């Protein structure tokens, strides 16, 4: 079987990396698999940071019986013309808020809305939404066979609740070398908060305004090595973003020995995707900035205890690649569908 995976060529974020990881995993398991550039991105240079994956490109999909075509959820309409290959939508995120919301009558804001350079006529947008909903729910008689893959248990639950279709867990893995557990300590770490400004810039700006004495380190304008070093030397990583999937940066921070605090929303609210202690999940109702400060104060009162409480979370990270390979094999090699990811890791 040959598997074709559509990806936005040149984009270097968590979603495109997961698409590279899928092709790489299939090929390591003896399968033929290729990336295919999303139409309109063919001329973009490939992201160099993903060159270590075995993920060659094919110029186009071959719609043949026995082949599979995988698209990220934002590109579901690319499946519309398939007749023979097995189609899959991989839900890499759910609430890409506020632009990306699953609803009963509008499954998602599609590429025609999010990425167009001019406003499409309203009827065109509505037609696109009807088309993709028909595919994803099975109402479309030609593409009702679309398989659903979910990067997180959170995504699996939303797809089932809103589309009525059970999916299969297909996560991803954190591409870092974790510190050995014996080297994970709070000793010598700078008592500062590292954070990703791409996710929570406004909240963290307010945090800095209200507590100017706390050192904040935005993880921006850095190489991968620079980010890793910043996390190796920082005491806390704080993520007050929306968590539309099982986000990678908190896992990278934990692997580098940071104490991780996350907003209690999205995938981070559940214990399956983000198995952190409840005390390390910041309440978002009311004054989220104040709640974050209180969570931080509790950590600073006994950082060693907070770090020890996240040992199970850290222990999962070195096992992620093996778990991902097993999920890939279950779906694409053995055709075992329906796993929601709620099993113990």
C-alpha positions as semicolon CSV with decimal commas, in nm:
position;residue;x (nm);y (nm);z (nm)
1;X;0,000;0,000;0,000
2;X;0,117;0,353;-0,077
3;X;0,017;0,635;0,157
4;X;0,010;0,997;0,042
5;X;0,010;1,270;0,307
6;X;-0,078;1,627;0,209
7;X;0,126;1,892;0,387
8;X;0,178;2,271;0,361
9;X;0,525;2,281;0,205
10;X;0,762;2,518;0,382
11;X;0,557;2,564;0,699
12;X;0,749;2,473;1,016
13;X;0,502;2,424;1,302
14;X;0,377;2,130;1,507
15;X;0,116;2,015;1,256
16;X;0,350;1,990;0,954
17;X;0,606;1,811;1,169
18;X;0,347;1,549;1,265
19;X;0,276;1,497;0,894
20;X;0,650;1,438;0,838
21;X;0,653;1,197;1,132
22;X;0,371;0,992;0,980
23;X;0,552;0,942;0,649
24;X;0,878;0,868;0,831
25;X;0,710;0,610;1,057
26;X;0,543;0,433;0,766
27;X;0,871;0,411;0,576
28;X;1,059;0,284;0,883
29;X;0,795;0,011;0,902
30;X;0,854;-0,096;0,542
31;X;0,566;0,092;0,379
32;X;0,575;0,320;0,076
33;X;0,474;0,670;0,181
34;X;0,515;1,023;0,049
35;X;0,437;1,382;0,133
36;X;0,239;1,577;-0,126
37;X;0,243;1,959;-0,120
38;X;-0,093;2,123;-0,058
39;X;-0,190;2,303;-0,381
40;X;-0,052;2,655;-0,377
41;X;0,250;2,567;-0,161
42;X;0,450;2,371;-0,421
43;X;0,701;2,651;-0,481
44;X;0,782;2,711;-0,112
45;X;1,122;2,577;0,000
46;X;1,103;2,274;0,226
47;X;1,158;2,338;0,597
48;X;1,519;2,247;0,672
49;X;1,446;2,155;1,033
50;X;1,257;1,845;0,912
51;X;1,533;1,718;0,683
52;X;1,621;1,438;0,927
53;X;1,286;1,267;0,864
54;X;1,265;1,009;0,585
55;X;0,978;1,190;0,416
56;X;1,024;1,226;0,038
57;X;0,770;1,400;-0,181
58;X;0,549;1,276;-0,459
59;X;0,428;1,535;-0,710
60;X;0,069;1,422;-0,680
61;X;-0,163;1,161;-0,534
62;X;-0,234;0,846;-0,732
63;X;-0,599;0,760;-0,679
64;X;-0,563;0,381;-0,680
65;X;-0,731;0,100;-0,492
66;X;-0,514;-0,004;-0,199
67;X;-0,364;0,344;-0,156
68;X;-0,440;0,586;0,126
69;X;-0,459;0,965;0,126
70;X;-0,424;1,161;0,451
71;X;-0,507;1,531;0,486
72;X;-0,494;1,761;0,789
73;X;-0,838;1,879;0,898
74;X;-0,797;2,221;0,735
75;X;-0,760;2,057;0,392
76;X;-1,056;1,817;0,399
77;X;-1,182;1,932;0,059
78;X;-0,872;1,781;-0,106
79;X;-1,039;1,443;-0,056
80;X;-1,344;1,539;-0,262
81;X;-1,219;1,401;-0,593
82;X;-1,102;1,061;-0,466
83;X;-1,279;0,751;-0,592
84;X;-1,046;0,455;-0,525
85;X;-0,792;0,543;-0,257
86;X;-0,885;0,525;0,112
87;X;-0,936;0,883;0,244
88;X;-0,841;0,999;0,594
89;X;-0,878;1,330;0,776
90;X;-0,621;1,379;1,051
91;X;-0,757;1,613;1,318
92;X;-0,434;1,774;1,437
93;X;-0,628;2,045;1,623
94;X;-0,985;2,129;1,713
95;X;-1,040;2,476;1,857
96;X;-0,790;2,688;1,667
97;X;-0,972;2,968;1,843
98;X;-1,133;3,191;1,749
99;X;-1,112;3,104;1,380
100;X;-1,150;2,727;1,402
101;X;-1,456;2,589;1,577
102;X;-1,649;2,265;1,530
103;X;-2,024;2,317;1,526
104;X;-2,321;2,108;1,421
105;X;-2,390;2,316;1,112
106;X;-2,036;2,425;1,021
107;X;-1,767;2,169;1,087
108;X;-1,476;2,407;1,039
109;X;-1,357;2,727;0,884
110;X;-1,215;2,585;0,565
111;X;-0,908;2,693;0,369
112;X;-1,139;2,881;0,135
113;X;-1,212;3,114;0,427
114;X;-0,888;3,112;0,622
115;X;-0,628;3,131;0,347
116;X;-0,792;3,304;0,053
117;X;-0,657;3,640;-0,063
118;X;-1,004;3,780;-0,138
119;X;-1,341;3,718;0,019
120;X;-1,527;3,436;-0,146
121;X;-1,897;3,489;-0,212
122;X;-2,111;3,380;0,081
123;X;-2,281;3,109;-0,124
124;X;-1,941;2,964;-0,216
125;X;-1,841;2,946;0,149
126;X;-2,169;2,780;0,245
127;X;-2,136;2,531;-0,038
128;X;-1,785;2,443;0,075
129;X;-1,905;2,387;0,431
130;X;-2,190;2,164;0,313
131;X;-1,948;1,966;0,097
132;X;-1,699;1,902;0,372
133;X;-1,970;1,817;0,624
134;X;-2,115;1,564;0,383
135;X;-1,775;1,400;0,348
136;X;-1,696;1,391;0,716
137;X;-2,032;1,267;0,842
138;X;-2,097;1,011;0,571
139;X;-2,387;1,202;0,418
140;X;-2,186;1,224;0,095
141;X;-2,243;0,884;-0,068
142;X;-1,907;0,885;-0,248
143;X;-1,689;0,995;0,043
144;X;-1,886;0,872;0,340
145;X;-1,601;0,625;0,385
146;X;-1,361;0,892;0,516
147;X;-1,162;0,767;0,812
148;X;-1,098;1,000;1,104
149;X;-0,763;1,018;1,282
150;X;-0,719;1,222;1,600
151;X;-0,394;1,366;1,734
152;X;-0,546;1,383;2,083
153;X;-0,821;1,224;2,288
154;X;-0,968;1,574;2,299
155;X;-0,995;1,575;1,919
156;X;-1,138;1,221;1,914
157;X;-1,410;1,323;2,158
158;X;-1,506;1,635;1,961
159;X;-1,521;1,454;1,628
160;X;-1,742;1,184;1,776
161;X;-1,967;1,432;1,957
162;X;-2,016;1,669;1,663
163;X;-1,986;1,446;1,357
164;X;-2,101;1,117;1,502
165;X;-1,798;0,934;1,366
166;X;-1,558;0,737;1,589
167;X;-1,199;0,799;1,496
168;X;-0,863;0,641;1,568
169;X;-0,590;0,793;1,780
170;X;-0,283;0,897;1,580
171;X;-0,081;1,124;1,804
172;X;0,276;1,244;1,735
173;X;0,600;1,249;1,933
174;X;0,828;1,507;2,088
175;X;1,153;1,522;1,884
176;X;1,391;1,598;2,172
177;X;1,637;1,400;2,380
178;X;1,499;1,427;2,735
179;X;1,722;1,481;3,032
180;X;1,787;1,164;3,226
181;X;1,550;1,156;3,523
182;X;1,848;1,157;3,756
183;X;1,959;1,489;3,604
184;X;1,618;1,654;3,651
185;X;1,649;1,890;3,945
186;X;1,553;2,240;4,047
187;X;1,909;2,311;4,163
188;X;2,080;2,588;3,967
189;X;1,773;2,679;3,761
190;X;1,688;3,042;3,707
191;X;1,359;3,126;3,888
192;X;1,195;3,258;3,574
193;X;0,899;3,169;3,353
194;X;0,963;3,058;2,995
195;X;0,664;3,089;2,763
196;X;0,562;3,077;2,398
197;X;0,447;3,426;2,291
198;X;0,288;3,286;1,977
199;X;0,019;3,131;2,197
200;X;-0,036;3,367;2,490
201;X;0,122;3,704;2,413
202;X;-0,165;3,920;2,541
203;X;-0,211;3,725;2,863
204;X;0,161;3,727;2,937
205;X;0,182;4,100;2,863
206;X;-0,083;4,153;3,130
207;X;0,104;3,917;3,363
208;X;0,424;4,123;3,319
209;X;0,234;4,447;3,382
210;X;0,087;4,324;3,709
211;X;0,397;4,149;3,844
212;X;0,700;4,327;3,694
213;X;0,937;4,165;3,942
214;X;0,895;3,817;3,789
215;X;1,140;3,736;3,511
216;X;0,970;3,621;3,191
217;X;1,153;3,463;2,898
218;X;0,965;3,460;2,564
219;X;1,079;3,170;2,347
220;X;1,111;3,356;2,021
221;X;1,388;3,440;1,777
222;X;1,583;3,135;1,896
223;X;1,729;2,830;1,726
224;X;1,612;2,486;1,839
225;X;1,928;2,463;2,045
226;X;1,856;2,803;2,197
227;X;1,505;2,700;2,298
228;X;1,635;2,378;2,450
229;X;1,896;2,569;2,650
230;X;1,637;2,821;2,769
231;X;1,418;2,536;2,893
232;X;1,712;2,354;3,054
233;X;1,788;2,661;3,264
234;X;1,438;2,790;3,344
235;X;1,241;2,674;3,646
236;X;0,888;2,708;3,504
237;X;0,723;2,683;3,164
238;X;0,380;2,852;3,156
239;X;0,133;2,793;2,873
240;X;-0,192;2,989;2,904
241;X;-0,291;2,932;2,541
242;X;-0,592;2,749;2,400
243;X;-0,443;2,396;2,360
244;X;-0,626;2,297;2,040
245;X;-0,448;1,960;2,051
246;X;-0,187;1,777;2,254
247;X;0,063;2,062;2,219
248;X;0,428;1,982;2,185
249;X;0,598;2,272;2,363
250;X;0,482;2,174;2,715
251;X;0,621;1,827;2,651
252;X;0,952;1,971;2,531
253;X;0,968;2,186;2,843
254;X;0,899;1,890;3,070
255;X;1,164;1,685;2,888
256;X;1,415;1,960;2,966
257;X;1,321;1,953;3,336
258;X;1,091;2,255;3,360
259;X;0,792;2,257;3,592
260;X;0,501;2,289;3,350
261;X;0,189;2,496;3,420
262;X;-0,091;2,498;3,161
263;X;-0,429;2,661;3,119
264;X;-0,710;2,424;3,215
265;X;-0,878;2,425;2,874
266;X;-0,875;2,243;2,543
267;X;-0,671;1,926;2,536
268;X;-0,485;2,040;2,849
269;X;-0,801;2,010;3,058
270;X;-0,807;1,632;3,022
271;X;-0,588;1,385;3,200
272;X;-0,546;1,161;2,894
273;X;-0,365;1,414;2,677
274;X;-0,196;1,620;2,948
275;X;-0,157;1,410;3,264
276;X;-0,039;1,686;3,494
277;X;-0,154;1,732;3,855
278;X;-0,471;1,940;3,889
279;X;-0,275;2,199;4,087
280;X;-0,063;2,262;3,776
281;X;-0,361;2,339;3,553
282;X;-0,456;2,708;3,574
283;X;-0,825;2,792;3,606
284;X;-0,939;3,005;3,311
285;X;-1,275;3,119;3,449
286;X;-1,248;3,465;3,600
287;X;-0,907;3,627;3,635
288;X;-0,678;3,381;3,456
289;X;-0,372;3,600;3,518
290;X;-0,437;3,601;3,893
291;X;-0,498;3,225;3,889
292;X;-0,166;3,178;3,708
293;X;0,015;3,385;3,969
294;X;-0,134;3,175;4,250
295;X;-0,032;2,852;4,075
296;X;0,318;2,993;4,032
297;X;0,336;3,093;4,399
298;X;0,246;2,737;4,501
299;X;0,527;2,602;4,282
300;X;0,781;2,849;4,418
301;X;0,687;2,755;4,775
302;X;0,821;2,403;4,711
303;X;0,967;2,365;4,360
304;X;1,123;2,026;4,434
305;X;0,784;1,881;4,526
306;X;0,623;2,034;4,216
307;X;0,894;1,884;3,994
308;X;0,854;1,542;4,157
309;X;0,478;1,554;4,104
310;X;0,535;1,569;3,726
311;X;0,759;1,261;3,709
312;X;0,489;1,047;3,542
313;X;0,429;1,316;3,278
314;X;0,800;1,329;3,198
315;X;0,826;0,950;3,187
316;X;0,581;0,933;2,894
317;X;0,788;1,153;2,666
318;X;1,072;0,907;2,584
319;X;0,806;0,645;2,496
320;X;0,612;0,865;2,254
321;X;0,786;0,755;1,933
322;X;0,729;0,386;2,003
323;X;0,366;0,459;2,091
324;X;0,323;0,659;1,769
325;X;0,474;0,380;1,558
326;X;0,230;0,136;1,717
327;X;-0,064;0,366;1,634
328;X;0,056;0,400;1,273
329;X;0,087;0,022;1,242
330;X;-0,259;-0,034;1,388
331;X;-0,428;0,202;1,142
332;X;-0,231;0,161;0,820
333;X;-0,079;-0,187;0,845
334;X;-0,349;-0,382;1,025
335;X;-0,659;-0,170;0,962
336;X;-0,749;-0,162;1,331
337;X;-0,964;0,149;1,373
338;X;-1,149;0,306;1,662
339;X;-0,888;0,348;1,938
340;X;-0,974;0,666;2,132
341;X;-0,642;0,695;2,313
342;X;-0,792;0,660;2,659
343;X;-0,591;0,348;2,742
344;X;-0,307;0,378;2,995
345;X;0,025;0,483;2,837
